[in-house]
Amino acid sequence: MTFIDFKKQLLDADISLPKFSKLIKVSEKNLQAYKKKGEVPNAIAVAATCFAYMHQNGDDYRTIIEALELKSKTKKGAGFAKKEKKEDIQIT
């Protein structure tokens, strides 16, 4: 799906890109990056299309997605390690 088609699906779902990103717990910055690529990943395309379809049929997709209690992903790898507090470090 092209980014333009994705944005049209969001309009059909009556949701903005920032609200969509918060709902599915994906960074808005990551979603905006697909604009440069011109296409969105299949999973994002499916979600937007389903939201549009549900909205057009009068279903409240927001409460369904919120009930999933999705979690935002945290950055991993070098440089992203959680810093320990000084009082947590024990010297033996």
C-alpha positions in Angstrom: 0.0 0.0 0.0 1.3 3.4 -0.9 1.7 6.0 1.9 -1.0 8.1 0.1 -3.4 5.2 0.2 -2.6 4.7 3.8 -3.4 8.3 4.6 -6.7 7.9 2.8 -7.5 4.8 4.9 -6.9 6.9 8.0 -9.3 9.5 6.8 -11.9 6.8 6.1 -11.3 5.5 9.6 -11.7 9.1 11.0 -8.3 9.0 12.8 -5.3 11.2 12.4 -1.8 9.9 12.0 -0.7 11.0 15.5 -3.8 9.3 17.1 -3.3 6.2 15.0 0.4 6.0 16.2 -0.7 6.3 19.8 -3.4 3.7 19.4 -1.2 1.0 17.9 1.8 2.0 20.0 4.1 2.8 17.1 6.2 6.0 17.0 4.7 8.7 14.8 8.3 9.3 13.6 8.5 5.7 12.4 5.1 6.0 10.5 6.3 9.3 8.9 9.4 7.6 7.7 7.2 5.5 5.4 6.4 8.7 3.5 9.9 8.8 2.1 9.8 5.1 1.2 6.5 5.6 -0.5 5.0 2.4 1.0 3.8 1.2 4.4 4.5 -2.3 5.7 1.7 -4.9 5.2 0.8 -5.0 8.9 0.3 -1.2 9.1 -1.7 -1.3 5.8 -4.0 -4.1 7.2 -4.6 -2.3 10.4 -5.5 1.0 8.7 -7.8 -0.8 6.2 -9.5 -2.8 9.0 -10.0 0.4 11.0 -11.6 2.2 8.0 -13.9 -0.8 7.3 -14.9 -1.0 10.9 -15.6 2.7 11.1 -17.7 2.6 8.0 -19.8 -0.2 9.5 -20.3 1.7 12.8 -17.9 -0.5 14.9 -15.7 1.2 17.5 -12.3 -0.1 16.7 -10.6 2.1 19.3 -12.0 0.3 22.3 -11.2 -3.0 20.7 -7.5 -2.0 20.2 -7.2 -0.4 23.6 -8.5 -3.6 25.2 -5.4 -5.4 23.7 -3.2 -3.3 26.1 -0.5 -3.0 23.5 3.0 -2.0 24.8 5.4 0.4 23.1 8.6 -1.2 22.0 11.8 -0.1 23.8 15.0 0.6 22.0 17.6 -2.2 22.4 21.2 -2.5 21.6 24.4 -0.7 22.3 23.9 2.7 23.9 20.3 2.0 24.9 21.0 0.0 28.0 19.1 1.1 31.1 21.4 3.1 33.4 21.8 1.8 36.9 21.3 4.2 39.8 24.4 4.7 42.0 22.6 3.2 45.1 21.8 0.1 43.1 25.4 -0.7 42.4 27.1 -2.8 45.1 30.8 -2.9 45.5 32.2 -6.0 47.0 
